[in-house]
Amino acid sequence: MTPEQLQSLARRSDPAFDDLDPGRRAEFLERVSRTLEALDTEGWEVGRRTDRTTFEMAQWVFLRIDANIAATTPKAVIILSLHGVLLSAAILQGDRIVQEAAPFLRLVVGALLVALFLSAAAALWLAFSSVTPRVAKATATRSLLFFGTIARMPRGEFVEQFEHADRSTFTRDLIEDTHALSGLADWKHRRFVRAFQIVLYLEIPLMALIAVLVSL
């Protein structure tokens, strides 16, 4: 703690602190400082309010980002399922759909079906890549919070290092992992958004146009 923080704590402990002579004030501050150090040594970390707040905020952000990544999976599964059906229909029923169109429109309908097939394949690839298990490129591979590091370490070594790591080490590792996870979450989100845009701006208009041309 800074000298100003120690003095503020001393005034809260003894309202008459400012009335003490300089020698007794210095002695009182020394006693408060030693007490805080003893509590920190025992693991209470009373004098590390800022560090604790930083750790808790980093933990909250990390869990929020992780939840965001997990939330994209069911949405991507829906796109994957629908496009599996769409691609199968385009492959198995494409010729029949072309034959049902008027003769002068068959070439156009065939071209639109090919465009629909390619669009669906692109959306399928983007959606699949958004749920593919990945490790963020910037992940600190020596971090005690990274599962890959834990798995590669012997059990005894991991337990020993984990027990001897202090809050500042965990805070730094958590902040670094939060930044790395943010990059992964952003990459997956952009992939899913592109897949959805293909569905909204290409596939749906193409399917509507094909239906109209076949019905003529």
N, C-alpha and C positions, 0 to 999 in steps of 0.2 A: 504493500500500500504506500501511497505517497505521504509525505509529511503532513500535508493539508488534511488528508483523509484520517490519518492517525489522530491529529488534533481534534477533528470533528467528532471522532469516536470517543476520545477522552472527555470532551465536553458533555457528551451524552451520558457517559459513565459517572462523571462527577461535575455537577453544575458549577462548583466552586473552582474548577480547574484554572480559569484565568486569574483567580486571586492568589494562586500559589506562587511562591518565589521561583525564579528560573531553575534553580537546582532541583526542587521538588517536581516541577513540571517536566523536566528532562527525565527524572527517575520514573515518573508516572507513565510517560510516553514509552520508555524502555520496557516497562512492565507490560503495557498493552501490546507492544510489538512482539515480545517473547511469547505472550499468551496466544496471539494469532498464529505465530510460527508453530507453536506446539499443536494447536488445533489442525493446522494444515498438514503437519507431519502425521497426525493420526487419521488423515483422510477426510476431515470435515470441510476443508477448503473454504473456511469462513471469510477469509480475506481475498477471495477471488470472485467477487460478484460479477465483474465484467466478463471474465473467462467463462463462467457458468452460463451467463446469458447468451454469449456467443455460441457456445456448444448447443444449447437448447434450441436456438434459432436455426442453426445449421442442421440440426437433427430434424426440425419441423419442415424445413425446405426440402431436405433429402427425401423424407417420407412422402411429401406432396408430389415431388417429381416422379418418384417410384410409382405412386398411385396413378399418375397421369399416363405413364407407360403401360401399366396393367390395364387401364380403362380402354386403351385402343384395341386390345386383343379381341373382345367380343364383337366390336364393330367390324374389324377386319375379317373375322370369321364369316359374318353375314355376306360381305362382298365376295369372299372366296366361294361360298356355297352358291350364291346366285350366278357367279360367273362360270362355275363348273357346269351348271345347267345350261347357261347361255351358249357356251362354247360347244357343248354336246349337241344342242339344237342346231347351231349353225353348221356343224359338220354333217350331222345325220339328215337334217331336213333342208339343207341349203338348196339342193337340186330341185326338190319338190316346190319350194317357195319360188324359185326362178321360173319353173314351168307354169306356175299358176298365174304369173304376170302376163300381160298382153305381149305378143311377139316383139313389138317395137320397143318394149320397155325391159325386156329380159336382160339385155346387156347392162343397162343402168342398175337394175335390181341386183344383178350379180356383182357389180362393182361395189354397190352399197353393202352387200353382205360381206365382201372381203374387207371393206373398211370397218364394219362392225366387228368382224372376227379379230382384226388387228388391234382395235381399240380395247376389246374385251381382254385380249391376251396381255396388253400393256397394263391395264388396270389390275389384272390378276397378279402379274409379276410385282407391281408396286405394293399391292396389299399383302402379298406373301412376304416380301422383304421387310415390311413394317412389323411383322410379328416373328421374324426369324430371330432366334436367340443370339445376342451379340454382347460383347464386352466393349465398353467405351474405350476409344483409342487412348485417351489421356488418363486412364485409370492408373493410380499409383500402385504398381504391382508389388511393392514391398510394404504396403499398408496392412496393418493388422485388422483392418475392417474389410479387406478384399478377400472374397471366398477363395480365389485362386491361390493367394498367398497362404491362407490357412490350410488349404488342402495339401500344399507342397511341403509344409513344415511338419516335422515329427511332433507328435502330440505333446510330449514333455517340453520341447522347445517353445511351442506356441503358448502353452499354459504359463511358462516362466516369463516370457516376454510380455504377455497380456497382463499378468499380475504386477509387473514392474513398470508398465507404461503409465505415465501421468496424464492428467486431463489435457494439458497443452498438446501432448502428442496426439491424443484422440481427436481433439478439436481440429488440429491442422489436417490430419488424415481425412476427417469427415468433411471439412470444407473443400479439400482437393477432390474428394470423390463426388461431392455435390456438383462441382463444376464439370467434372467428366460426365456424370450422369445427365446433366443438363444438355450437353452436346448430343448424347445418344437420344434423349427424349425429343430434341428438336429435329434430328435426322429422321426418326421414325414418324413424327407428326407430319413433316413435310411430305414423306412418301405416301402416307395415308390420304392427306389432302389432295395430292395429285391424282391418286386413284379415284377419289370421290369426284374430282372435277372432270375426269374422263367420262365417268358414268353420267354426270349431270349435263355436260355440254357436248358430248359426242354420242354416246351410246343411246341415250333416250331420244334425241332428235333423229338419229339414224333409224332406230326401230320404228318410230312414228312415220318417217318418210317411206320406209319399205312397206309398212302396212297400207299406207295411202296408195302407193303405186300398184301394189298387188290387187287392191280392191277396185281399181279402175277398169 
